[in-house]
Amino acid sequence: MQTTLGGTLLTVVGINPEVAPFLELYFADPGTHPDHVYQGQTLPVSFVMSSHGSTYVDLTWRVETIEGQATELVATGTQTVPDGESRTITTTVPIRCAQPVSATARTQIRVSVVAPAEHIQFWVTCAPAGP
């Protein structure tokens, strides 16, 4: 542990550089994402934004589905994340499976923050019919 004065001196001489603030974006529980979805199914998506070194005010987040060349915005919002804190967002994503359903038909679910630019994603395979 370093005293305030000692930490300041180390920073001045370049031994203890300050860390740039950053926003961390991750899925709340990625183990719950299904491998397969059915056409017309809705899927809950939870993600976390954690602030390190700065308070981020009115962050714009987006959730999109991507199938082939088609991108659809399915949810959006704003969130303030104070320094040292995290915020969990949960939204419901409609899965269209607009491509012809096959063993290779996949949909990408992408979560992004506009600024600072960050994104995460996962893929699901479209199954032909619901259970």
RACORGI-V370509 format. One record per residue. N is the residue number from 1. RES is the residue in three letters. OMEGA is omega in degrees with one decimal (999 if undefined). Layout:
BEGIN
n = (N:N)
res = (RES:RES)
omega = (OMEGA:OMEGA)
END
This chain:
BEGIN
n = (1:2:3:4:5:6:7:8:9:10:11:12:13:14:15:16:17:18:19:20:21:22:23:24:25:26:27:28:29:30:31:32:33:34:35:36:37:38:39:40:41:42:43:44:45:46:47:48:49:50:51:52:53:54:55:56:57:58:59:60:61:62:63:64:65:66:67:68:69:70:71:72:73:74:75:76:77:78:79:80:81:82:83:84:85:86:87:88:89:90:91:92:93:94:95:96:97:98:99:100:101:102:103:104:105:106:107:108:109:110:111:112:113:114:115:116:117:118:119:120:121:122:123:124:125:126:127:128:129:130:131)
res = (MET:GLN:THR:THR:LEU:GLY:GLY:THR:LEU:LEU:THR:VAL:VAL:GLY:ILE:ASN:PRO:GLU:VAL:ALA:PRO:PHE:LEU:GLU:LEU:TYR:PHE:ALA:ASP:PRO:GLY:THR:HIS:PRO:ASP:HIS:VAL:TYR:GLN:GLY:GLN:THR:LEU:PRO:VAL:SER:PHE:VAL:MET:SER:SER:HIS:GLY:SER:THR:TYR:VAL:ASP:LEU:THR:TRP:ARG:VAL:GLU:THR:ILE:GLU:GLY:GLN:ALA:THR:GLU:LEU:VAL:ALA:THR:GLY:THR:GLN:THR:VAL:PRO:ASP:GLY:GLU:SER:ARG:THR:ILE:THR:THR:THR:VAL:PRO:ILE:ARG:CYS:ALA:GLN:PRO:VAL:SER:ALA:THR:ALA:ARG:THR:GLN:ILE:ARG:VAL:SER:VAL:VAL:ALA:PRO:ALA:GLU:HIS:ILE:GLN:PHE:TRP:VAL:THR:CYS:ALA:PRO:ALA:GLY:PRO)
omega = (-174.8:174.3:179.2:-180.0:179.5:178.8:178.0:179.0:178.6:177.9:-179.9:-178.8:174.1:179.9:-177.4:-175.7:176.8:178.4:177.9:177.8:178.3:177.0:178.0:-179.3:-179.8:177.2:-177.1:-179.1:-173.6:178.5:-179.3:179.2:-179.3:174.1:-176.7:173.7:179.8:179.4:179.6:-180.0:170.2:-173.6:175.5:178.0:178.2:177.9:-175.6:171.0:179.5:-178.6:178.7:174.3:-179.4:171.3:178.8:-175.8:176.3:173.8:175.9:176.9:-178.0:171.0:-179.4:168.5:-178.5:177.3:-176.6:179.1:-175.9:176.2:179.2:174.7:-176.1:176.8:176.6:178.7:175.7:-178.2:171.5:179.5:179.3:178.7:177.5:-178.2:178.2:174.6:177.5:178.0:174.3:179.3:179.1:-175.9:174.5:178.4:-175.7:-175.0:-175.5:178.1:173.8:-176.1:178.3:-180.0:-178.7:179.6:-177.5:174.5:175.4:173.0:-176.6:175.8:-179.5:170.7:-173.7:179.9:5.1:-175.2:177.4:172.2:175.1:179.9:169.0:-176.6:171.3:177.2:-179.9:177.1:-172.5:-176.0:-179.3:-178.8:999)
END
